[in-house]
Amino acid sequence: MPMLFVDLDNTISDRASSFRRWAANYLTNRYGRADNEMIEAMIIADGDGLLPKPQAAAGFAALLGLDASEQAEIIAVMRAGTLDELQPTAGITEALDAARAAGFEPFIVTNGRVPQQEAKVAKLGLADHIGGMVISEAVGVAKPDPEIFRIAARAAGHNLDDGWMIGDSAKADICGAVAAGLNSVWLRRGRDYPADLPEPTYSADSFVAAVELVLANA
Ligand SMILES: [Mg+2]
């Protein structure tokens, strides 16, 4: 059975929207209002969730004028807040089920912390729609290291033959897929693909469209 590896954040879990909602709440609680310019600045300080967390914390501190104790807490506050604000995206579970019905094993491969990533999957009700999940913190290997895909395939009882990866990060998801010999679909999210990185097999504008591409080309 071929694997269909899927990234979690901003692939089947709309972290960007939940971060934006949390940032608006945080600013409103702190300053009594949340203007768009400030929300955008927080999104930049967060680096789409991909910056090292101490760096993101320092960015928030500079932007918001946090004192030392607030800076020490801000990542935990942000994690709890974005989890609270997380909402399911229409069509995701149906697309995972369609992939499984077509003979794929859908399996999450995510870089992150175990409690946070497990809580997202629970909140979104994804567990019944995937074969399992490998989290970088749990296995000590992170995308783009191709070893994380081998670990996931072994956990599922399969191999990488005819496998696919869907994700929104060129660096982590697509470079990892290429290194592992997987086909891949990159989720554009309104961005251009970096010219200096190995290219995905396909690009798509949504997870649902990405799964359709996989099933049409499997
Ligand atoms: Mg992602």
Residues whose N, C-alpha, C, O or C-beta is under 5 A from the ligand:
A	BS01	MG	D7 L8 D9 N10 T11 D168 S169
